[in-house]
Structure formats: structure tokens, C-alpha cells
Amino acid sequence: MLLAWLKEEVNLLSITSAPGTTPSKIPLNLPVAYLACLIRVFYEEGCFRGVTLTEIFKDMAATFSTVRQPTVSAGSLSKEYYSVNQITAARVKELLQKMVVRLNQQFFP
């Protein structure tokens, strides 16, 4: 579902962009390592059905820019995906826990 949504967003951006220009990337307030960790969690939980990791890395790199890297490569995402460390996992865990708290506040008062 996430990949389908991202493809729709990319198509929308390319439709609204001027002809001959590349659509701008969606800026994320995350480092590449965090994005790779999130991709890993989504992938291992089965959120990406029927899609290879190579396709995911290419699509994510084409769609997003990060805090320090306006141009993310599929190779850097792949490298970070396979080298997630405990510190990165802890930061992503904190982020996901904040998201759960927000969901609980908004939808389960």
C-alpha cells in the first residue's frame, strides 16, 4: 500500500511539474539510516508484497530526499538497510512509539 501510494505521489508530482523538468523529491526530516531502518521494518512485516528490495530501494531513492542527502541513491539505502545498528533501531523505535501515542490520542481517547 505504501509503495502504491508513493507511486501515485510521484505520478502526481510529474503531472504537476513543468515539461522537461524533473519532479522534486519529497523531503523527509530523517537521515538515510532511519529511512533504511523503516524500510526494513516494513519489508520484514510484509507491507511490501510482491516487490523486490531492489525495486523498493530504487523507488524510495527516486521519491525522497533526506536531511543531509538531497539525492539519495539506491546503493546508500541498500548499504544502510543491511547495516542497521542498535542506535538507529532505538531512534526509529522512539519515532514509531511517538506515532502510536499520537494514534492513541486521536483515535482511542
Backbone torsions as a table, in degrees:
resi	resn	phi	psi	omega
1	MET	NA	-41.8	179.9
2	LEU	-63.5	-44.3	-179.8
3	LEU	-64.0	-41.5	178.1
4	ALA	-62.5	-42.4	178.4
5	TRP	-62.8	-43.8	179.7
6	LEU	-62.0	-41.0	178.1
7	LYS	-63.3	-40.1	176.5
8	GLU	-61.3	-42.9	179.5
9	GLU	-63.5	-42.3	178.3
10	VAL	-63.0	-44.0	177.6
11	ASN	-61.6	-41.6	178.2
12	LEU	-62.4	-44.1	178.6
13	LEU	-62.5	-40.6	-178.7
14	SER	-70.9	-29.1	177.1
15	ILE	-71.4	-40.4	-176.7
16	THR	-84.1	-7.8	178.8
17	SER	-80.4	155.0	176.4
18	ALA	-67.2	145.4	179.5
19	PRO	-58.0	138.7	178.5
20	GLY	85.2	-2.1	177.9
21	THR	-109.7	154.2	177.1
22	THR	-85.3	137.9	178.3
23	PRO	-64.8	146.4	179.7
24	SER	-72.5	154.2	179.4
25	LYS	-85.7	156.1	177.7
26	ILE	-80.5	118.9	-178.4
27	PRO	-78.4	133.0	175.7
28	LEU	-111.4	143.6	176.9
29	ASN	-91.9	51.8	-177.9
30	LEU	-140.2	149.1	170.1
31	PRO	-73.7	161.5	178.9
32	VAL	-57.9	-38.4	-179.1
33	ALA	-60.8	-40.4	179.5
34	TYR	-68.1	-42.1	177.6
35	LEU	-60.7	-43.4	178.9
36	ALA	-63.5	-39.1	178.6
37	CYS	-65.6	-41.7	176.9
38	LEU	-63.1	-41.7	177.1
39	ILE	-60.0	-42.9	-179.4
40	ARG	-62.0	-44.2	179.8
41	VAL	-63.9	-46.4	178.5
42	PHE	-61.2	-43.2	-178.4
43	TYR	-65.6	-46.7	-177.5
44	GLU	-69.9	-21.5	176.5
45	GLU	-90.0	2.3	175.1
46	GLY	81.1	20.5	179.9
47	CYS	-73.0	-28.3	177.6
48	PHE	-99.9	99.7	-177.4
49	ARG	-96.3	127.6	175.1
50	GLY	72.8	19.5	-179.3
51	VAL	-121.8	134.1	179.2
52	THR	-79.3	158.3	177.3
53	LEU	-61.1	-37.2	179.2
54	THR	-58.6	-43.7	178.5
55	GLU	-64.9	-41.0	179.5
56	ILE	-62.4	-47.1	179.6
57	PHE	-60.3	-44.2	-179.5
58	LYS	-64.1	-46.0	-178.9
59	ASP	-66.0	-43.4	179.6
60	MET	-64.6	-41.4	179.1
61	ALA	-65.0	-35.4	179.7
62	ALA	-76.3	-21.7	-172.7
63	THR	-97.7	-35.9	-171.5
64	PHE	-115.0	153.3	165.0
65	SER	-120.2	155.3	-178.1
66	THR	-117.5	-178.7	-175.7
67	VAL	-53.6	-50.8	-174.6
68	ARG	-102.5	-11.3	-177.1
69	GLN	-128.0	99.6	177.4
70	PRO	-64.6	-26.7	176.8
71	THR	-118.6	105.8	178.8
72	VAL	-92.9	134.9	177.5
73	SER	-100.1	154.2	176.5
74	ALA	-61.9	-34.6	179.1
75	GLY	-64.6	-41.1	179.6
76	SER	-69.5	-36.3	175.4
77	LEU	-63.9	-43.2	179.2
78	SER	-61.6	-45.3	179.9
79	LYS	-59.9	-46.9	-180.0
80	GLU	-68.1	-34.9	179.3
81	TYR	-58.4	-44.7	-176.8
82	TYR	-85.7	-5.2	-179.6
83	SER	-125.2	32.6	176.8
84	VAL	-62.1	129.5	178.8
85	ASN	-107.9	175.7	-174.9
86	GLN	-65.4	-34.3	179.6
87	ILE	-65.8	-46.1	178.1
88	THR	-62.4	-45.2	179.5
89	ALA	-60.2	-38.6	179.5
90	ALA	-65.7	-40.6	179.0
91	ARG	-66.3	-42.1	178.4
92	VAL	-66.6	-38.5	177.1
93	LYS	-60.2	-43.7	177.5
94	GLU	-60.2	-43.7	179.4
95	LEU	-61.6	-45.7	179.3
96	LEU	-65.6	-37.2	177.8
97	GLN	-65.2	-38.6	176.0
98	LYS	-63.1	-38.1	178.7
99	MET	-65.2	-40.1	178.2
100	VAL	-64.8	-41.4	177.3
101	VAL	-60.1	-44.0	179.5
102	ARG	-62.1	-44.2	177.5
103	LEU	-60.3	-43.9	179.6
104	ASN	-62.1	-41.6	179.8
105	GLN	-66.9	-40.7	-175.0
106	GLN	-80.4	-36.2	-171.2
107	PHE	-116.2	-12.0	-179.1
108	PHE	-135.0	61.5	-175.7
109	PRO	-69.6	NA	NA
